[in-house]
Amino acid sequence: MKKPAFRKKPGTPDTARGAGGTGTFDGAPAGPAPAAPRGSGAARTTRSLLAAAVVLAAVFGIAELRKPAAPAAADRATATSAQVERTAAVCPQPLQGLTGATTLTAYTPPGTGTGTGDGTAGSGWISDAAAPAAAPAAPAAPSAPASPAATGAPTPAAPAAAVDKNTAPADARLTLTKPGTPVSAPAANSDLAPGTGAVATGALAPGFTVTQTTTVTEQRGLGLSGITCTPSGTGFWFAGASTAEGRTDYVSLVNAESTAAVVDIKLYGDKGLIENDAANGITVAPGSSQSVLLPTISKGQVADLAVHVVARSGRVGAALHAADGSKGADWVPASADPAPVQVMPGLPADTSAAHLVVWAPPEDDADLKIELSGKNGWFVPAGNESIHVKAGMVASVDLGKVTRDEVAGLRVSPSDDKHPTPVVAGVRVDRAGANGKSDAAWLAGTAPVGARATVADNRGGGPSTLFLTSTGEAATVRVTASAGTGGGTPTTKEVQLPAGGTVALPAPEPTGLNGSFALTVETVSGGPVVAARMLALPTKDVPMFTVQALRDDRSTVKVPQASQDPGVVLR
């Protein structure tokens, strides 16, 4: 890259030169300088500069010899927590080319937001991803007659009107006005429907969550697909994709930002990275959405894939949808970052088949033990005790009816604690009806719910089931069902979890429910807890269902304690 050229301002003398035209940077003459003209003041200026330099050297010398004063006790306080003031998420494009309906639901739990700091309560909304509108330029003021002093000096243009990023656009699909009550609205329903962007500010920002649910009634894509919308980012991992016969899997890319993004999609199979130039350098314009079919960037049919979406510039929202003909379809949730231990909650008791997919990094193989969390704790399923994954490759194993009519969570962890290898893991879960028709959902490695986590769009009448798994010691959680979109009174229930155990309970419903509602899980005491919600909506004799993990809503952030320390300039 060409180095930038630095030019002197016209008429500015060389920095290293003094009044006589010669000399070094520090003022020490490089050679004899001509005597200063009598009465010019040059000698006095030189003496003043030398005196100032001596004083400064003395001051900084003293400062260097003395240690900076220790900060006061109050300044040494640890970091504090503060509520977030703005939360944003991106939802993928609704399923295109299929007969069905997509619902968007937004919700913010009550009790944490305190406003934006300027006295306003904040706002929340969901709108179609579109290129940000350019701010209209203010009309130029009439130019005044040029004066001799102003001749040649251009008149500065009036500043452009600013676009308020904290106000819902006029064409928003829905707006959220207060915490504690969810709002639902239909998504666009056309073959060219874009993804959506969701934003909440002020009191509506802490815990703001958005769920997208699609019911497809067309035979070739029959099934229920659900996803919790995620923030834009630069990297996403998915495990469980495929380009095998009968599969139609694609990556949805949505750019809700104001700048373009350049994205690479990396596919890994049982032989490692699948090289394809078509998967690199995909440009996603601001406010645009793209669907990338995996067969177009793969080579041949690959039964099990791990997918890594990387934004080399900009940020995007990324989601992966998997469809296996009439056998089922759903969104494949983004996995937690590669880690030696991955936990996947949400295996229903009537699981008819489970298929585990694991990716290992190019640096090392992974030897993992497979465990299930049942009602009494962790145990190793007979016949499926372990899995070996070669470096940089994907391995899979059919677990069959591994839950044996009991709800469970699944965990993979190092067989040897001294050899931890970070992995990405996911599991496909199938449920079959009495007539042989089935639907599928995909689970991914997830993090604990932390202080609080929420999932929206739960329906009345019992279709929602909550799975809670204590990954370590026993724990207590609080489950709250919000008011409904059309009314109702929230209800709360505490649940005890045994160490390493999984509990499934029908989602508590608000009293007098009207519409759909949200479920919030809070950790009250004990060890970490992972959670998932299953929404089951049987349609046309098909046991349609979808599963979403609940993740910490990160409604607060750590703010470091700042203190004054003049000595920092000397370190």
C-alpha positions as CSV (number, residue, x, y, z in Angstrom):
1,M,0.0,0.0,0.0
2,K,1.4,3.4,-0.9
3,K,2.4,5.4,2.1
4,P,0.5,8.7,2.5
5,A,2.6,11.7,1.6
6,F,2.8,14.5,4.2
7,R,3.2,18.0,2.9
8,K,4.2,21.2,4.7
9,K,1.7,24.0,4.8
10,P,2.7,26.8,2.5
11,G,4.8,29.4,4.2
12,T,5.6,27.2,7.2
13,P,9.3,27.0,8.0
14,D,11.0,23.6,8.5
15,T,10.3,22.2,12.0
16,A,14.0,21.6,12.6
17,R,15.1,25.1,11.7
18,G,15.4,28.1,14.0
19,A,15.5,31.7,13.2
20,G,18.9,31.5,11.6
21,G,17.7,28.8,9.1
22,T,19.9,26.0,10.5
23,G,19.7,23.8,13.6
24,T,18.4,20.4,14.8
25,F,15.0,19.4,16.0
26,D,15.8,19.8,19.7
27,G,17.1,23.3,19.2
28,A,20.8,22.5,19.5
29,P,22.6,24.1,16.6
30,A,24.3,21.8,14.1
31,G,26.9,24.3,13.4
32,P,27.7,27.9,14.0
33,A,24.8,30.1,13.4
34,P,25.0,33.7,12.3
35,A,24.8,36.2,15.1
36,A,21.4,37.6,15.7
37,P,20.9,41.1,14.4
38,R,21.1,43.7,17.1
39,G,17.6,44.5,18.5
40,S,15.9,41.6,16.6
41,G,15.1,39.7,19.8
42,A,16.3,36.4,18.4
43,A,18.9,35.8,21.1
44,R,16.3,36.5,23.8
45,T,13.9,34.0,22.1
46,T,16.6,31.3,22.0
47,R,17.4,31.8,25.7
48,S,13.7,31.6,26.6
49,L,13.2,28.4,24.7
50,L,16.3,26.9,26.4
51,A,15.0,27.9,29.9
52,A,11.6,26.4,29.2
53,A,13.2,23.2,28.1
54,V,15.2,23.0,31.3
55,V,12.1,23.6,33.4
56,L,10.1,20.9,31.5
57,A,12.9,18.4,31.9
58,A,13.0,19.1,35.6
59,V,9.3,18.7,36.0
60,F,9.1,15.4,34.0
61,G,12.2,14.1,35.7
62,I,10.6,14.6,39.1
63,A,7.4,13.0,37.8
64,E,9.4,10.0,36.6
65,L,11.1,9.5,39.9
66,R,7.9,9.7,41.8
67,K,5.3,6.8,41.6
68,P,1.8,7.9,40.6
69,A,-0.4,8.3,43.6
70,A,-2.5,5.3,44.4
71,P,-6.2,5.8,43.3
72,A,-8.7,6.3,46.0
73,A,-10.6,3.4,47.4
74,A,-13.8,4.5,45.5
75,D,-11.8,4.5,42.2
76,R,-10.7,0.9,42.8
77,A,-14.3,-0.3,42.7
78,T,-15.1,-3.2,40.4
79,A,-17.1,-2.8,37.2
80,T,-20.8,-2.1,37.6
81,S,-23.8,-3.2,35.6
82,A,-25.9,-1.0,33.5
83,Q,-28.9,-1.7,31.4
84,V,-28.6,-1.8,27.6
85,E,-30.1,1.2,25.8
86,R,-30.5,-0.3,22.4
87,T,-31.0,-3.9,21.2
88,A,-31.2,-5.0,17.5
89,A,-31.8,-8.3,15.9
90,V,-32.3,-9.7,12.3
91,C,-34.8,-12.2,11.2
92,P,-34.3,-14.3,8.0
93,Q,-36.5,-14.2,4.9
94,P,-39.8,-15.9,5.3
95,L,-39.9,-19.3,3.5
96,Q,-40.3,-18.5,-0.2
97,G,-42.2,-20.3,-2.9
98,L,-44.3,-22.3,-0.5
99,T,-47.9,-22.0,0.7
100,G,-48.0,-21.0,4.3
101,A,-47.9,-18.2,6.8
102,T,-45.2,-16.5,8.9
103,T,-45.8,-14.7,12.1
104,L,-43.4,-12.2,13.8
105,T,-43.7,-11.7,17.6
106,A,-41.8,-9.2,19.7
107,Y,-41.5,-8.9,23.4
108,T,-39.7,-7.2,26.3
109,P,-39.9,-8.5,29.9
110,P,-41.0,-5.9,32.4
111,G,-39.1,-4.6,35.4
112,T,-35.7,-3.7,34.1
113,G,-35.9,-0.8,31.7
114,T,-35.7,2.7,33.1
115,G,-35.9,4.8,29.9
116,T,-33.3,6.2,27.7
117,G,-32.0,8.7,30.2
118,D,-33.7,11.6,28.5
119,G,-37.1,11.0,30.1
120,T,-38.5,8.9,27.2
121,A,-39.6,5.3,27.6
122,G,-38.1,4.1,24.3
123,S,-39.6,2.3,21.4
124,G,-39.5,-1.1,19.6
125,W,-40.4,-2.2,16.1
126,I,-39.9,-4.7,13.3
127,S,-39.6,-3.6,9.7
128,D,-38.6,-5.1,6.4
129,A,-34.9,-4.9,5.7
130,A,-34.4,-2.2,3.2
131,A,-31.6,0.1,2.1
132,P,-31.4,3.0,4.6
133,A,-33.0,6.1,3.2
134,A,-30.6,8.9,2.5
135,A,-31.1,11.9,4.6
136,P,-32.8,14.7,2.5
137,A,-30.4,17.6,1.9
138,A,-31.6,20.9,3.2
139,P,-32.2,23.5,0.5
140,A,-29.2,25.8,0.0
141,A,-29.5,29.3,1.3
142,P,-29.5,32.1,-1.2
143,S,-25.9,33.3,-1.8
144,A,-25.1,36.7,-0.7
145,P,-23.2,39.1,-3.0
146,A,-19.5,38.4,-2.8
147,S,-17.4,40.8,-0.9
148,P,-13.7,41.4,-1.6
149,A,-12.8,39.5,1.6
150,A,-15.1,36.5,0.8
151,T,-14.1,36.2,-2.9
152,G,-12.9,32.7,-3.6
153,A,-14.2,31.3,-0.3
154,P,-17.1,28.8,-0.9
155,T,-20.2,29.1,1.1
156,P,-20.6,26.0,3.4
157,A,-23.6,23.9,2.6
158,A,-26.3,23.5,5.2
159,P,-26.1,20.3,7.2
160,A,-28.3,17.4,6.0
161,A,-31.2,16.4,8.2
162,A,-30.2,13.5,10.4
163,V,-32.1,10.2,10.3
164,D,-33.3,9.2,13.7
165,K,-32.3,5.6,14.2
166,N,-34.3,5.3,17.5
167,T,-37.7,6.0,16.0
168,A,-39.9,3.4,14.3
169,P,-40.3,3.9,10.6
170,A,-43.7,4.7,9.2
171,D,-43.9,1.3,7.4
172,A,-42.9,-0.8,10.4
173,R,-44.7,-4.2,10.4
174,L,-45.3,-3.9,14.2
175,T,-44.5,-1.6,17.0
176,L,-43.9,-2.5,20.7
177,T,-45.1,0.2,23.1
178,K,-44.6,-1.2,26.6
179,P,-42.7,-4.1,28.4
180,G,-44.7,-7.1,29.5
181,T,-47.1,-7.4,26.6
182,P,-46.0,-9.1,23.3
183,V,-47.1,-7.9,19.9
184,S,-47.5,-10.1,16.8
185,A,-47.9,-9.4,13.1
186,P,-47.7,-11.3,9.8
187,A,-44.4,-11.2,7.8
188,A,-44.4,-10.4,4.1
189,N,-45.8,-13.3,2.1
190,S,-44.3,-13.4,-1.4
191,D,-41.5,-15.1,-3.3
192,L,-39.4,-11.9,-2.9
193,A,-40.1,-11.2,0.7
194,P,-37.1,-9.8,2.5
195,G,-35.7,-10.4,5.9
196,T,-36.6,-8.1,8.7
197,G,-34.8,-6.0,11.2
198,A,-35.9,-5.5,14.8
199,V,-34.9,-2.6,17.1
200,A,-35.8,-1.6,20.7
201,T,-34.5,1.4,22.6
202,G,-34.8,2.7,26.1
203,A,-37.0,0.8,28.5
204,L,-37.9,-1.7,25.7
205,A,-34.2,-2.6,25.0
206,P,-33.3,-4.9,28.0
207,G,-34.4,-8.4,27.1
208,F,-36.0,-7.5,23.8
209,T,-36.6,-10.7,21.8
210,V,-38.2,-11.6,18.5
211,T,-39.5,-15.0,17.3
212,Q,-40.4,-15.9,13.7
213,T,-42.7,-18.9,13.2
214,T,-43.8,-20.3,9.8
215,T,-46.4,-23.0,9.2
216,V,-46.2,-24.6,5.7
217,T,-49.2,-26.5,4.5
218,E,-47.8,-27.4,1.1
219,Q,-46.9,-31.1,0.8
220,R,-43.4,-30.6,-0.5
221,G,-42.4,-28.4,2.4
222,L,-44.9,-29.5,5.0
223,G,-43.8,-28.6,8.5
224,L,-43.3,-26.0,11.3
225,S,-40.3,-23.7,11.2
226,G,-39.3,-21.4,14.0
227,I,-36.3,-19.3,14.9
228,T,-35.3,-16.7,17.5
229,C,-33.9,-13.8,15.6
230,T,-30.3,-13.0,16.3
231,P,-28.1,-9.8,16.3
232,S,-26.1,-9.1,13.2
233,G,-22.5,-10.5,13.5
234,T,-19.4,-11.5,11.6
235,G,-19.4,-15.3,12.3
236,F,-22.1,-18.0,12.6
237,W,-21.7,-21.8,13.0
238,F,-24.3,-24.4,12.0
239,A,-24.1,-28.2,12.3
240,G,-26.5,-30.6,10.6
241,A,-26.9,-29.2,7.1
242,S,-26.9,-31.5,4.1
243,T,-26.9,-31.6,0.3
244,A,-28.0,-35.3,0.1
245,E,-30.8,-36.3,-2.2
246,G,-34.2,-34.9,-1.1
247,R,-32.6,-32.1,1.0
248,T,-33.2,-28.5,0.2
249,D,-31.0,-26.5,2.5
250,Y,-30.0,-22.8,2.1
251,V,-28.4,-20.0,4.0
252,S,-30.3,-16.8,4.4
253,L,-28.2,-13.6,4.5
254,V,-29.8,-10.3,5.6
255,N,-27.9,-7.0,5.8
256,A,-29.8,-4.6,8.0
257,E,-26.7,-2.3,8.2
258,S,-26.0,0.9,6.3
259,T,-22.9,-0.5,4.6
260,A,-22.3,-3.4,2.3
261,A,-21.0,-6.8,3.6
262,V,-18.8,-9.3,2.0
263,V,-19.4,-12.9,3.1
264,D,-17.7,-16.3,2.8
265,I,-19.6,-19.5,3.4
266,K,-17.4,-22.4,4.4
267,L,-18.7,-25.9,4.1
268,Y,-17.1,-28.9,6.0
269,G,-17.9,-32.5,5.3
270,D,-16.5,-35.9,6.2
271,K,-13.5,-35.2,4.1
272,G,-12.8,-31.7,5.4
273,L,-13.3,-28.2,3.8
274,I,-15.1,-28.2,0.5
275,E,-13.4,-25.7,-1.7
276,N,-15.6,-23.7,-4.1
277,D,-14.9,-20.2,-5.3
278,A,-18.7,-19.5,-5.6
279,A,-18.9,-19.6,-1.8
280,N,-16.4,-16.8,-1.3
281,G,-16.8,-13.0,-1.7
282,I,-20.6,-12.9,-1.7
283,T,-21.6,-9.2,-1.6
284,V,-24.7,-8.3,0.4
285,A,-25.8,-4.7,-0.3
286,P,-27.2,-2.6,2.6
287,G,-30.8,-3.4,3.3
288,S,-30.8,-6.5,1.1
289,S,-31.5,-10.2,1.6
290,Q,-30.0,-13.2,-0.2
291,S,-30.7,-16.9,-0.2
292,V,-27.8,-19.2,-1.0
293,L,-28.7,-22.8,-1.9
294,L,-26.0,-25.1,-0.5
295,P,-25.9,-27.4,-3.5
296,T,-24.8,-24.4,-5.6
297,I,-21.7,-23.9,-3.5
298,S,-20.9,-27.6,-2.7
299,K,-19.5,-30.4,-4.8
300,G,-21.8,-33.4,-5.1
301,Q,-24.0,-34.8,-2.4
302,V,-22.7,-34.7,1.2
303,A,-24.8,-36.3,3.9
304,D,-23.7,-34.1,6.9
305,L,-22.3,-30.7,6.8
306,A,-21.0,-28.0,9.2
307,V,-21.5,-24.5,7.8
308,H,-19.4,-21.5,8.9
309,V,-20.6,-18.1,7.7
310,V,-17.9,-15.4,7.9
311,A,-18.3,-11.7,7.1
312,R,-14.9,-10.5,6.0
313,S,-16.3,-7.0,6.0
314,G,-19.5,-5.5,7.4
315,R,-22.0,-7.5,9.4
316,V,-25.0,-9.6,8.5
317,G,-27.7,-11.7,10.0
318,A,-27.3,-15.4,9.0
319,A,-29.7,-18.3,9.3
320,L,-29.8,-21.8,7.9
321,H,-33.0,-23.5,6.8
322,A,-33.1,-27.3,6.2
323,A,-35.9,-29.2,4.5
324,D,-36.0,-32.9,3.9
325,G,-38.9,-33.3,1.5
326,S,-42.0,-34.6,3.3
327,K,-39.9,-35.8,6.3
328,G,-39.8,-32.4,7.9
329,A,-38.2,-28.9,7.9
330,D,-37.0,-26.3,10.3
331,W,-34.5,-23.6,10.9
332,V,-31.1,-24.9,12.1
333,P,-30.2,-22.7,15.0
334,A,-26.8,-21.1,15.1
335,S,-24.5,-23.1,17.4
336,A,-22.5,-21.7,20.3
337,D,-18.9,-20.9,19.5
338,P,-16.6,-23.9,19.3
339,A,-15.9,-25.3,22.8
340,P,-14.8,-28.6,24.3
341,V,-18.3,-29.2,25.8
342,Q,-21.5,-28.6,23.9
343,V,-24.9,-29.1,25.5
344,M,-28.1,-29.4,23.4
345,P,-31.4,-29.2,25.4
346,G,-34.8,-30.1,24.1
347,L,-35.1,-33.8,23.1
348,P,-38.8,-34.7,23.4
349,A,-39.9,-38.0,25.0
350,D,-41.4,-39.2,21.8
351,T,-38.3,-38.8,19.7
352,S,-38.4,-41.3,16.9
353,A,-34.9,-40.7,15.6
354,A,-31.9,-38.5,16.6
355,H,-28.9,-37.8,14.4
356,L,-25.8,-36.2,16.0
357,V,-23.4,-34.1,13.8
358,V,-20.0,-32.8,15.2
359,W,-17.2,-30.8,13.6
360,A,-13.6,-30.6,14.9
361,P,-11.1,-27.8,14.0
362,P,-8.2,-28.4,11.6
363,E,-5.7,-28.3,14.4
364,D,-6.7,-31.5,16.3
365,D,-8.9,-34.6,16.4
366,A,-11.7,-34.8,18.9
367,D,-12.6,-37.9,21.0
368,L,-15.9,-37.2,22.7
369,K,-18.2,-39.0,25.1
370,I,-21.9,-38.8,24.5
371,E,-24.2,-38.3,27.5
372,L,-27.9,-37.8,28.1
373,S,-29.5,-35.8,30.9
374,G,-32.5,-37.7,32.2
375,K,-34.8,-37.1,35.2
376,N,-32.1,-38.3,37.6
377,G,-28.9,-36.9,36.1
378,W,-26.4,-37.6,33.3
379,F,-25.9,-41.1,31.9
380,V,-24.2,-42.7,28.9
381,P,-26.7,-44.2,26.4
382,A,-26.0,-47.9,25.7
383,G,-24.5,-48.5,22.3
384,N,-23.7,-44.8,21.7
385,E,-21.0,-44.0,24.2
386,S,-18.6,-42.0,22.1
387,I,-17.8,-40.4,18.8
388,H,-14.4,-39.7,17.1
389,V,-14.0,-36.6,14.9
390,K,-11.0,-36.2,12.6
391,A,-9.3,-32.8,12.5
392,G,-11.1,-30.4,10.2
393,M,-13.8,-32.8,9.4
394,V,-17.4,-33.7,10.3
395,A,-18.5,-37.0,11.9
396,S,-22.0,-38.2,12.7
397,V,-23.8,-40.9,14.5
398,D,-27.4,-42.2,14.4
399,L,-28.7,-42.3,17.9
400,G,-32.2,-43.8,17.1
401,K,-34.8,-43.6,19.8
402,V,-32.2,-42.5,22.2
403,T,-34.5,-40.9,24.7
404,R,-36.6,-44.1,25.3
405,D,-39.8,-42.2,26.0
406,E,-38.2,-39.8,28.5
407,V,-37.3,-36.1,27.9
408,A,-33.6,-35.4,27.8
409,G,-30.7,-33.1,27.0
410,L,-27.7,-34.2,25.1
411,R,-24.0,-33.4,25.9
412,V,-20.7,-34.1,24.1
413,S,-17.5,-33.6,26.1
414,P,-13.9,-34.7,25.9
415,S,-13.3,-38.4,26.7
416,D,-10.0,-37.3,28.2
417,D,-10.1,-34.1,30.2
418,K,-6.5,-33.5,29.4
419,H,-7.2,-33.4,25.7
420,P,-10.0,-30.8,25.2
421,T,-10.7,-29.9,21.6
422,P,-13.2,-27.2,20.8
423,V,-16.0,-28.5,18.6
424,V,-19.3,-27.5,17.0
425,A,-22.3,-29.8,17.5
426,G,-25.9,-30.2,16.5
427,V,-28.6,-32.9,16.5
428,R,-31.5,-33.5,14.2
429,V,-34.7,-34.7,16.1
430,D,-37.6,-36.5,14.3
431,R,-41.1,-37.1,15.7
432,A,-43.4,-39.5,13.8
433,G,-47.2,-39.7,14.0
434,A,-49.4,-42.8,14.1
435,N,-49.9,-42.6,10.3
436,G,-46.1,-42.6,9.6
437,K,-46.0,-38.9,8.8
438,S,-43.2,-37.0,10.5
439,D,-41.6,-33.6,11.1
440,A,-38.1,-32.7,12.1
441,A,-36.3,-30.0,14.2
442,W,-32.6,-29.3,14.8
443,L,-30.9,-28.5,18.1
444,A,-27.6,-26.8,18.6
445,G,-25.0,-26.4,21.3
446,T,-26.2,-23.6,23.5
447,A,-25.1,-21.5,26.5
448,P,-26.9,-21.3,29.9
449,V,-29.8,-19.0,30.3
450,G,-27.8,-17.0,32.8
451,A,-29.8,-14.4,34.7
452,R,-32.8,-14.4,32.3
453,A,-33.9,-15.6,28.9
454,T,-37.1,-15.3,26.9
455,V,-38.9,-16.9,24.0
456,A,-41.9,-15.4,22.4
457,D,-44.9,-16.8,20.4
458,N,-46.3,-19.5,22.7
459,R,-49.8,-20.6,22.0
460,G,-52.6,-21.4,24.4
461,G,-54.1,-24.9,24.8
462,G,-50.9,-26.8,25.7
463,P,-48.8,-26.8,22.5
464,S,-45.7,-25.4,24.2
465,T,-43.4,-27.5,26.4
466,L,-40.4,-26.1,28.3
467,F,-37.3,-28.3,28.7
468,L,-34.9,-27.4,31.6
469,T,-31.6,-29.1,32.1
470,S,-29.2,-28.4,35.0
471,T,-25.8,-29.0,33.6
472,G,-24.1,-29.1,37.0
473,E,-25.4,-28.9,40.6
474,A,-29.1,-28.7,41.4
475,A,-30.8,-25.4,40.5
476,T,-34.0,-23.5,41.0
477,V,-35.5,-21.4,38.1
478,R,-38.5,-19.1,37.9
479,V,-40.8,-19.4,34.9
480,T,-43.1,-16.5,33.9
481,A,-45.8,-16.5,31.3
482,S,-46.5,-13.0,30.1
483,A,-49.8,-11.5,29.3
484,G,-51.1,-12.4,25.9
485,T,-51.1,-10.3,22.8
486,G,-54.8,-9.7,23.2
487,G,-55.0,-9.8,27.0
488,G,-54.4,-11.9,30.1
489,T,-52.7,-11.8,33.5
490,P,-49.1,-13.1,33.9
491,T,-48.4,-16.2,36.0
492,T,-45.2,-17.4,37.6
493,K,-43.9,-20.8,38.7
494,E,-40.7,-22.0,40.4
495,V,-39.2,-25.3,39.2
496,Q,-36.6,-27.4,41.1
497,L,-34.0,-29.2,39.0
498,P,-31.9,-32.1,40.3
499,A,-28.1,-32.0,39.6
500,G,-27.6,-32.9,36.0
501,G,-31.3,-33.6,35.5
502,T,-33.8,-32.6,32.9
503,V,-37.4,-31.5,33.7
504,A,-40.1,-30.9,31.1
505,L,-43.3,-29.1,31.9
506,P,-46.2,-27.8,29.9
507,A,-45.7,-24.1,29.6
508,P,-47.7,-22.2,32.2
509,E,-50.3,-20.0,30.6
510,P,-51.5,-16.5,31.7
511,T,-54.9,-16.3,33.3
512,G,-57.5,-15.2,30.8
513,L,-55.1,-15.6,27.9
514,N,-56.1,-14.0,24.6
515,G,-53.6,-14.4,21.8
516,S,-50.0,-15.7,22.1
517,F,-47.6,-15.1,25.0
518,A,-44.0,-15.1,26.0
519,L,-42.1,-17.4,28.4
520,T,-39.3,-16.0,30.5
521,V,-36.9,-18.2,32.5
522,E,-34.7,-16.8,35.4
523,T,-32.1,-18.6,37.3
524,V,-32.9,-18.2,41.0
525,S,-30.2,-20.3,42.6
526,G,-27.8,-23.3,42.0
527,G,-25.8,-24.3,39.0
528,P,-26.1,-23.3,35.3
529,V,-29.3,-24.2,33.4
530,V,-29.9,-24.6,29.7
531,A,-33.4,-24.4,28.4
532,A,-35.4,-25.0,25.2
533,R,-39.1,-24.5,24.2
534,M,-40.9,-26.9,21.9
535,L,-43.9,-25.6,20.0
536,A,-46.1,-28.4,18.6
537,L,-48.9,-27.6,16.2
538,P,-50.2,-30.8,14.5
539,T,-51.6,-30.1,11.1
540,K,-53.0,-32.5,8.5
541,D,-52.1,-35.5,10.6
542,V,-48.4,-34.3,10.7
543,P,-46.9,-33.9,14.2
544,M,-45.5,-30.4,13.3
545,F,-43.1,-29.0,15.9
546,T,-40.1,-26.7,16.3
547,V,-37.6,-26.2,19.1
548,Q,-35.8,-23.0,20.2
549,A,-33.1,-22.8,22.8
550,L,-33.4,-19.9,25.4
551,R,-30.3,-17.9,25.7
552,D,-29.2,-15.2,28.1
553,D,-30.9,-12.0,27.0
554,R,-27.9,-9.8,28.0
555,S,-30.1,-7.0,29.2
556,T,-27.2,-5.6,31.2
557,V,-23.6,-4.8,30.3
558,K,-20.5,-4.4,32.5
559,V,-19.3,-0.8,32.8
560,P,-15.7,-0.5,33.9
561,Q,-14.9,1.9,36.8
562,A,-12.9,4.9,35.5
563,S,-10.6,7.0,37.6
564,Q,-8.3,10.0,37.1
565,D,-4.7,9.0,37.0
566,P,-2.3,11.7,35.6
567,G,0.6,9.3,35.8
568,V,-0.8,7.3,32.9
569,V,0.9,9.6,30.4
570,L,4.3,8.5,31.8
571,R,3.7,4.7,31.6
